[in-house]
Amino acid sequence: MSRIEKTLEITNKYGLHARASTRLSQVAQEFSSSVHLKLVSDQDGQTVDVKSVLGILSMGAESGESVHITVEGDDADKAMAAIEDIFERKFDEE
């Protein structure tokens, strides 16, 4: 079982709003690994399960903020690569 951690910046125009959160959650659900994220600016704040759209939305993450992502499981490397890709593609919004 692998564990990968990375910090990524939210660069799409509206941050992790409903559509972006849904898309991110869909990507995470394609893998068996657990995927969690936390706002870098909120070190005492919540860590949410990326497979939960409501969890992601509850963070209120905006454009320009950074999130710390932790992926743990047998397919962690593939899951993290897919998550990095969706961030780079700005959640397919632009």
Residue pairs with C-beta under 8 A, 6 or more apart in sequence:
1 72
1 73
1 74
1 76
2 33
2 71
2 72
2 73
2 74
2 76
2 77
3 70
3 71
3 72
3 76
4 70
4 71
4 72
4 76
4 77
4 80
5 68
5 69
5 70
5 71
6 68
6 69
6 80
6 84
7 40
7 66
7 67
7 68
7 69
8 66
8 67
8 69
8 83
8 84
8 87
9 64
9 65
9 66
9 87
10 16
10 61
10 62
10 63
10 64
10 65
10 66
10 67
10 87
11 63
11 64
11 87
11 90
12 20
12 63
12 90
12 91
12 93
12 94
13 63
13 90
13 93
13 94
14 20
14 63
14 93
15 60
15 61
15 62
15 63
15 64
15 65
16 24
16 56
16 57
16 59
16 60
16 61
16 62
17 57
18 53
18 57
19 91
19 93
20 91
20 93
21 53
21 56
21 57
22 53
23 86
23 91
23 92
24 50
24 56
24 83
24 86
24 91
25 50
25 51
25 52
25 53
25 56
27 82
27 83
27 86
28 35
28 50
28 51
28 79
28 83
29 51
30 79
30 82
31 71
31 73
31 75
31 78
31 79
31 82
32 73
32 74
32 75
33 71
33 72
33 73
33 74
33 75
33 76
33 79
34 49
34 51
34 71
34 72
34 73
35 49
35 50
35 51
35 69
35 70
35 71
35 79
35 83
36 47
36 48
36 49
36 50
36 69
36 70
37 47
37 48
37 50
37 56
37 59
37 67
37 68
37 69
37 70
38 45
38 46
38 47
38 48
38 67
38 68
39 45
39 59
39 61
39 65
39 66
39 67
39 68
40 65
40 66
40 67
40 68
41 65
41 66
45 59
46 58
46 59
47 70
48 55
48 56
48 58
48 59
49 55
50 56
50 69
50 83
59 67
61 67
69 80
69 83
71 79
71 80
71 83
73 79
86 92
